[in-house]
Amino acid sequence: MTAQEDVAIVDVPKRKRAGLEWILEESFEGWYLMHSKRTLRDIELVRVAVSSGKAVGLVMLKTLEEKVGYVYYIAVAKASRKKGIGKLLLEDALRHFRASKVKEVFASVEEDNEPSEALFASEGFRRTSFNEVSKKHGSLHTLNMYREMLVVPGEVLLRRAIT
Ligand SMILES: CC(C)(COP(=O)(O)OP(=O)(O)OC[C@H]1O[C@@H](n2cnc3c(N)ncnc32)[C@H](O)[C@@H]1OP(=O)(O)O)[C@@H](O)C(=O)NCCC(=O)NCCS
C-alpha cells in the first residue's frame, strides 16, 4: 500500500509540539521515551505528517554542523504504520537537508529495530562505524559527533551521502 495522497508534511513550532507526545508514547519506552519527549520540545526542526487534519507521524531533525544532518527521531502513529508515512517523512527530511547544502546524513537505530532499519535502508542509508566515520572526519571530530548524536551501545549508526 502506498501513502495516502492527502498527507501533508509541515513544520511544527515549539509551542505546538506538546500535542504530538502521544505519537512518541506509542513508539518508544523508558529512556528513549523520556529523551524523545525532551528532544521534541527543544530541537530546531520538527516536521509532522498530517492526514485528514490529524497528525500521523513526525520526524526531528538537526544540522550537526554545516554539512552534516542528523535524523534524531522518526515515529509514526501505530494505526498509520506500514502505509508509507515514515518514508514520506524521511524523503521530506532528505529534501530539507539537500536544500540546506548538507552533504551527508546520519541516523542511529537500535540494532534489532527491524522496521526502523528497513525504513532507512529503503532510502539508501547503510550501516557505518566509528572507524569508517573517523577516516573522513578524524577521530576527535567523530567522537564529538557521536556525543552529539547520542549513539549508545546497542545502536548502529546509519549514513547516507547526499549528492
Ligand atoms: C520505523 C517507523 C517510523 C516506520 O514507519 P512506517 O510509516 O511504518 O514505514 P513505511 O510504511 O514508510 O515503510 C518504509 C519501509 O520500511 C519497511 N518497513 C516498515 N515497517 C516494517 C516492519 N515492521 N518490518 C519490516 N519492514 C518494515 C517498509 O516495507 C518500507 O520498505 P520498502 O519501501 O522497501 O517497501 C515506525 O515503525 C515507527 O514509528 N516505529 C516506532 C518508532 C521507531 O522505532 N523509530 C525509529 C527509531 S528513531
The ligand as a MOL file (V3000), in Angstrom:
LIG
                    3D

  0  0  0     0  0            999 V3000
M  V30 BEGIN CTAB
M  V30 COUNTS 48 50 0 0 0
M  V30 BEGIN ATOM
M  V30 1 C 10.1010 2.8620 11.9710 0
M  V30 2 C 8.7640 3.5180 11.6190 0
M  V30 3 C 8.9260 5.0370 11.7280 0
M  V30 4 C 8.3980 3.1420 10.1590 0
M  V30 5 O 7.2970 3.9360 9.7270 0
M  V30 6 P 6.2340 3.3960 8.6500 0
M  V30 7 O 5.3810 4.5340 8.2530 0
M  V30 8 O 5.5530 2.1990 9.1760 0
M  V30 9 O 7.2160 2.9630 7.4440 0
M  V30 10 P 6.8310 2.8900 5.8940 0
M  V30 11 O 5.4720 2.3260 5.7180 0
M  V30 12 O 7.1050 4.2100 5.2600 0
M  V30 13 O 7.8890 1.8220 5.3720 0
M  V30 14 C 9.1820 2.2060 4.9040 0
M  V30 15 C 9.9800 0.9690 4.5420 0
M  V30 16 O 10.2580 0.2130 5.7340 0
M  V30 17 C 9.6920 -1.0910 5.6380 0
M  V30 18 N 9.0720 -1.4470 6.9140 0
M  V30 19 C 8.2430 -0.6780 7.6470 0
M  V30 20 N 7.8320 -1.3600 8.7520 0
M  V30 21 C 8.4200 -2.5820 8.6730 0
M  V30 22 C 8.3850 -3.7390 9.5040 0
M  V30 23 N 7.6150 -3.7670 10.6140 0
M  V30 24 N 9.1320 -4.8040 9.1610 0
M  V30 25 C 9.8890 -4.7820 8.0310 0
M  V30 26 N 9.9540 -3.7050 7.1860 0
M  V30 27 C 9.2300 -2.6370 7.5090 0
M  V30 28 C 8.6400 -0.9970 4.5520 0
M  V30 29 O 8.4300 -2.2320 3.9190 0
M  V30 30 C 9.2220 0.0310 3.6080 0
M  V30 31 O 10.2290 -0.5380 2.7610 0
M  V30 32 P 10.0820 -0.5080 1.1390 0
M  V30 33 O 9.9480 0.9430 0.7580 0
M  V30 34 O 11.3770 -1.1130 0.6950 0
M  V30 35 O 8.8600 -1.2980 0.8630 0
M  V30 36 C 7.5950 3.0070 12.5300 0
M  V30 37 O 7.6150 1.5900 12.5450 0
M  V30 38 C 7.6990 3.5160 13.9750 0
M  V30 39 O 7.2030 4.6010 14.3000 0
M  V30 40 N 8.3380 2.7230 14.8710 0
M  V30 41 C 8.4880 3.1210 16.2610 0
M  V30 42 C 9.4940 4.2440 16.4280 0
M  V30 43 C 10.8750 3.8790 15.9410 0
M  V30 44 O 11.3930 2.7950 16.1690 0
M  V30 45 N 11.5410 4.8530 15.2550 0
M  V30 46 C 12.8560 4.6900 14.6680 0
M  V30 47 C 13.9610 4.9970 15.5620 0
M  V30 48 S 14.1250 6.7110 15.8980 0
M  V30 END ATOM
M  V30 BEGIN BOND
M  V30 1 1 1 2
M  V30 2 1 2 3
M  V30 3 1 2 4
M  V30 4 1 2 36
M  V30 5 1 4 5
M  V30 6 1 5 6
M  V30 7 2 6 7
M  V30 8 1 6 8
M  V30 9 1 6 9
M  V30 10 1 9 10
M  V30 11 2 10 11
M  V30 12 1 10 12
M  V30 13 1 10 13
M  V30 14 1 13 14
M  V30 15 1 14 15
M  V30 16 1 15 16
M  V30 17 1 15 30
M  V30 18 1 16 17
M  V30 19 1 17 18
M  V30 20 1 17 28
M  V30 21 1 18 19
M  V30 22 1 18 27
M  V30 23 2 19 20
M  V30 24 1 20 21
M  V30 25 1 21 22
M  V30 26 2 21 27
M  V30 27 1 22 23
M  V30 28 2 22 24
M  V30 29 1 24 25
M  V30 30 2 25 26
M  V30 31 1 26 27
M  V30 32 1 28 29
M  V30 33 1 28 30
M  V30 34 1 30 31
M  V30 35 1 31 32
M  V30 36 2 32 33
M  V30 37 1 32 34
M  V30 38 1 32 35
M  V30 39 1 36 37
M  V30 40 1 36 38
M  V30 41 2 38 39
M  V30 42 1 38 40
M  V30 43 1 40 41
M  V30 44 1 41 42
M  V30 45 1 42 43
M  V30 46 2 43 44
M  V30 47 1 43 45
M  V30 48 1 45 46
M  V30 49 1 46 47
M  V30 50 1 47 48
M  V30 END BOND
M  V30 END CTAB
M  END
